[in-house]
Amino acid sequence: MPAATNKDDLIAVTDKEYGKLEKLLETIDADFALKKDDDDTSIKDVIGHRAHWIELFLGWYNDGMAGKEVFFPAKGYKWSELKRYNGNLREQQANLSWDDVVQMLEQNHKKIRKFMEDHSDKELYGGPMKGANNDWTPGRWAEAAGPSHYRSAAKYLRARIRAQKK
């Protein structure tokens, strides 16, 4: 469920959720970040995924605004194929280090935060995002790609930290 319905709330929830995730990231060392869980996913994979989806959102937005076809979630994939897409993404990011993905998340957070700052309430919440073929506004998409993803990543990290302590 979206938490924001205007620009100020969107920025506030983004800052809040990123701050929580950032504090958790500071406690994770590289060895732990690379350990796979029972689903063959590492903390590094999760953070790389979150960083990547910010780029996807910004690409969707820019393509829609340019009148180009928007591929959801990406060219050659359907929403029902997210497991395959995310598996391919993990392969593409396999050679990235823990520091690389943390830096990528930080950089992409700055990009989505700037996107939010650079757009008005009307641009963010005045109507559906162009090219999305649904009624989600750009603000709703931004929340899904930013703070909602930060929240789920933080939940995953906390669970992994708890499991490690047992």
Secondary structure as the mmCIF struct_conf table of DSSP 4:
data_model
#
loop_
_struct_conf.conf_type_id
_struct_conf.id
_struct_conf.beg_label_comp_id
_struct_conf.beg_label_asym_id
_struct_conf.beg_label_seq_id
_struct_conf.end_label_comp_id
_struct_conf.end_label_asym_id
_struct_conf.end_label_seq_id
BEND BEND1 THR A 5 ASN A 6
HELX_RH_AL_P HELX_RH_AL_P1 LYS A 7 LEU A 25
TURN_TY1_P TURN_TY1_P1 GLU A 26 THR A 27
HELX_RH_AL_P HELX_RH_AL_P2 ALA A 30 LEU A 34
STRN STRN1 LYS A 36 LYS A 36
TURN_TY1_P TURN_TY1_P2 ASP A 38 ASP A 39
BEND BEND2 ASP A 40 ASP A 40
STRN STRN2 SER A 42 SER A 42
HELX_RH_AL_P HELX_RH_AL_P3 ILE A 43 MET A 65
TURN_TY1_P TURN_TY1_P3 ALA A 66 GLY A 67
BEND BEND3 PHE A 72 ALA A 74
TURN_TY1_P TURN_TY1_P4 LYS A 75 GLY A 76
HELX_RH_3T_P HELX_RH_3T_P1 TRP A 79 GLU A 81
HELX_RH_AL_P HELX_RH_AL_P4 LEU A 82 GLN A 92
TURN_TY1_P TURN_TY1_P5 GLN A 93 ASN A 95
HELX_RH_AL_P HELX_RH_AL_P5 TRP A 98 ASP A 118
BEND BEND4 HIS A 119 HIS A 119
HELX_RH_AL_P HELX_RH_AL_P6 ASP A 121 TYR A 125
BEND BEND5 GLY A 126 GLY A 127
HELX_LH_PP_P HELX_LH_PP_P1 PRO A 128 MET A 129
TURN_TY1_P TURN_TY1_P6 LYS A 130 GLY A 131
BEND BEND6 ALA A 132 ASP A 135
HELX_RH_AL_P HELX_RH_AL_P7 PRO A 138 ALA A 145
TURN_TY1_P TURN_TY1_P7 GLY A 146 GLY A 146
HELX_RH_AL_P HELX_RH_AL_P8 PRO A 147 LYS A 165
#
